[in-house]
Amino acid sequence: MGHQSRFKCWAPWFDDSVLQSLLFEPTHRVVLQQLRLHAPRAGRMLDIGCGTGRLLWSAAARYSLLVGVDPCMEMLEVARARDGSAETGHRPRFVCAMAEGLPFADGTFDVVTSTLSLRHWDDPARGLRELIRVLSVAGTLVIADAEAGSCRAPSRRWRVRPPVGPLQLTVVRCGLEVVDGHQPVVRGPVPGVQVLTARHRR
């Protein structure tokens, strides 16, 4: 069963999965912290592999335009039905597409995020190049994913020089500069996760 078929089956109960509290919620908290620190005044946010839209709804009060992309229409249906409208927030828009082929013009977004999605892409390097293409010149990318072979560790944060791993190498090879990093505290039988914040090289 392919990735899309698997997520289609998961969609109805995905938000109730124990992985939300063990893995996704602590990772989302770190991603949101990085956005507050590095992109406090950005206007347009794109979330790749948005699933049921939890991260976007959490950021709705901060950005004027929020767009979520996911290849699984069933996940997007759950995201659209979510009652997350805050009085000061904006309702996200959801688009069915692959990371490797984003239907947006160059430099459209001030913030691009991807949380625990990259490992499901057919071509991660091509997908990252697409994220970079739609990121504005002064934009901020925050990407989080499990490092192959990594293990959980106490929460660690580094500035400027995160430990070199596959995720960082892929980001750098695609032309970005890593400016911050964090390892969220995740629980249960889940791998270590790296959150990297990057920008276009100056």
C-alpha positions as CSV (number, residue, x, y, z in Angstrom):
1,M,0.0,0.0,0.0
2,G,1.4,3.4,-1.0
3,H,1.8,6.4,1.2
4,Q,-1.4,8.1,-0.2
5,S,-3.5,5.0,0.3
6,R,-2.2,4.6,3.8
7,F,-3.0,8.2,4.7
8,K,-6.4,7.9,3.1
9,C,-7.2,5.1,5.5
10,W,-5.7,7.0,8.5
11,A,-7.6,10.3,7.8
12,P,-10.8,9.6,9.8
13,W,-9.0,8.8,13.1
14,F,-5.6,10.5,12.5
15,D,-6.4,13.3,15.0
16,D,-7.2,10.8,17.7
17,S,-4.0,8.8,17.3
18,V,-1.7,8.6,20.3
19,L,1.0,9.8,18.0
20,Q,-0.5,13.3,18.2
21,S,0.6,13.7,21.9
22,L,3.7,11.6,21.6
23,L,5.2,13.0,18.4
24,F,3.2,15.7,16.5
25,E,2.2,18.0,19.3
26,P,5.8,18.4,20.8
27,T,7.2,18.9,17.3
28,H,4.6,21.5,16.4
29,R,5.3,23.4,19.6
30,V,9.0,23.7,18.6
31,V,8.1,24.7,15.0
32,L,5.8,27.4,16.3
33,Q,8.5,28.6,18.7
34,Q,10.9,28.9,15.8
35,L,8.3,30.9,13.8
36,R,7.8,33.3,16.7
37,L,11.6,33.7,17.0
38,H,12.6,33.9,13.3
39,A,9.4,35.1,11.4
40,P,7.4,37.2,13.9
41,R,6.1,39.6,11.2
42,A,5.7,37.3,8.2
43,G,2.4,37.6,6.3
44,R,2.1,34.4,4.1
45,M,2.5,30.9,5.4
46,L,2.6,27.6,3.5
47,D,2.6,24.2,5.2
48,I,3.7,21.2,3.1
49,G,2.2,17.8,4.1
50,C,-0.3,19.6,6.3
51,G,-2.4,16.5,6.9
52,T,-5.5,17.5,9.0
53,G,-4.3,21.1,9.3
54,R,-3.4,21.2,13.0
55,L,-0.2,23.3,12.6
56,L,-1.9,25.8,10.3
57,W,-4.8,26.4,12.7
58,S,-2.4,26.9,15.5
59,A,-0.7,29.7,13.5
60,A,-3.9,31.2,12.2
61,A,-3.8,34.3,14.5
62,R,-0.3,35.2,13.3
63,Y,-0.4,35.2,9.5
64,S,-2.7,36.9,7.0
65,L,-2.6,34.1,4.5
66,L,-2.3,30.4,5.4
67,V,-2.2,27.6,2.8
68,G,-1.8,23.9,3.5
69,V,-0.7,21.4,0.8
70,D,-1.2,17.7,1.0
71,P,-1.5,14.9,-1.6
72,C,-4.3,13.1,0.4
73,M,-7.7,14.6,-0.3
74,E,-9.2,12.7,2.6
75,M,-6.8,14.4,5.0
76,L,-7.6,17.8,3.5
77,E,-11.4,17.2,4.0
78,V,-10.7,16.7,7.7
79,A,-8.6,19.9,7.7
80,R,-11.3,21.9,6.0
81,A,-14.0,20.7,8.4
82,R,-11.9,21.6,11.5
83,D,-13.5,24.2,13.7
84,G,-10.3,26.2,14.5
85,S,-11.5,29.7,13.7
86,A,-10.1,32.1,16.2
87,E,-11.5,35.6,16.5
88,T,-8.2,37.2,15.5
89,G,-7.2,34.5,13.1
90,H,-7.6,33.7,9.4
91,R,-9.1,30.6,7.9
92,P,-6.5,28.5,6.1
93,R,-6.9,27.4,2.5
94,F,-6.1,23.8,1.5
95,V,-4.7,22.6,-1.8
96,C,-4.2,19.0,-3.0
97,A,-0.7,18.7,-4.5
98,M,2.6,17.0,-4.1
99,A,5.6,18.7,-2.6
100,E,7.5,18.0,-5.8
101,G,5.1,20.1,-7.9
102,L,3.7,23.1,-6.0
103,P,1.1,25.2,-7.9
104,F,2.4,28.6,-6.7
105,A,4.5,31.3,-8.2
106,D,8.2,31.9,-7.2
107,G,8.6,33.7,-3.9
108,T,4.9,33.6,-2.9
109,F,5.4,32.8,0.8
110,D,7.2,34.4,3.6
111,V,7.2,31.3,5.7
112,V,7.3,27.7,4.5
113,T,7.0,24.8,7.0
114,S,7.0,21.0,6.7
115,T,6.6,18.8,9.7
116,L,7.3,15.0,9.7
117,S,6.4,14.9,6.0
118,L,9.6,14.9,4.0
119,R,10.3,11.2,4.6
120,H,7.0,10.4,2.7
121,W,8.0,12.4,-0.4
122,D,8.9,10.5,-3.6
123,D,11.8,12.8,-4.2
124,P,12.9,14.8,-1.1
125,A,15.6,16.9,-2.9
126,R,13.2,17.9,-5.6
127,G,10.5,18.7,-3.0
128,L,12.9,20.9,-1.1
129,R,13.9,22.7,-4.2
130,E,10.1,23.4,-4.7
131,L,9.8,24.7,-1.2
132,I,12.8,27.0,-1.8
133,R,11.4,28.2,-5.1
134,V,8.1,29.4,-3.5
135,L,9.9,31.0,-0.5
136,S,10.4,34.7,-0.7
137,V,13.9,36.2,-0.8
138,A,13.8,37.1,2.9
139,G,11.6,34.1,3.8
140,T,12.0,31.5,6.5
141,L,11.9,27.7,6.1
142,V,11.2,25.6,9.2
143,I,11.4,21.9,8.5
144,A,11.1,19.0,10.9
145,D,11.7,15.3,10.3
146,A,12.9,12.2,11.9
147,E,16.6,11.5,11.3
148,A,17.2,8.0,10.1
149,G,19.0,6.0,12.8
150,S,18.6,8.7,15.4
151,C,17.3,8.1,18.9
152,R,15.4,10.3,21.4
153,A,17.4,12.5,23.7
154,P,16.7,15.2,26.2
155,S,15.6,18.5,24.6
156,R,18.5,20.2,23.0
157,R,18.8,23.5,21.2
158,W,21.6,24.8,19.1
159,R,22.3,28.1,17.3
160,V,24.0,28.4,13.9
161,R,25.8,25.1,14.1
162,P,23.4,22.2,14.6
163,P,24.9,18.7,14.5
164,V,25.4,17.6,10.9
165,G,22.9,15.0,9.9
166,P,21.0,13.9,6.7
167,L,18.3,16.5,7.0
168,Q,20.8,19.4,7.4
169,L,22.9,18.1,4.6
170,T,19.9,17.9,2.3
171,V,18.8,21.5,3.2
172,V,22.3,22.9,2.7
173,R,22.8,21.1,-0.6
174,C,19.5,22.6,-1.9
175,G,21.0,26.1,-1.3
176,L,19.8,27.3,2.1
177,E,21.7,28.3,5.2
178,V,20.7,26.7,8.5
179,V,20.3,29.4,11.2
180,D,18.8,27.5,14.1
181,G,17.9,24.1,15.3
182,H,16.2,22.2,18.0
183,Q,15.5,18.6,19.0
184,P,12.0,18.3,20.5
185,V,11.2,16.0,23.4
186,V,9.1,13.2,21.9
187,R,7.8,10.2,23.7
188,G,7.0,6.6,23.1
189,P,8.4,4.3,20.3
190,V,9.2,7.2,18.0
191,P,12.5,8.3,16.5
192,G,14.5,11.4,17.3
193,V,13.3,14.5,15.5
194,Q,15.3,17.5,14.2
195,V,13.7,20.9,13.6
196,L,15.8,23.1,11.4
197,T,15.3,26.8,10.5
198,A,16.9,28.0,7.3
199,R,17.0,31.0,5.0
200,H,18.3,31.8,1.5
201,R,22.1,32.3,1.5
202,R,23.0,36.0,1.5
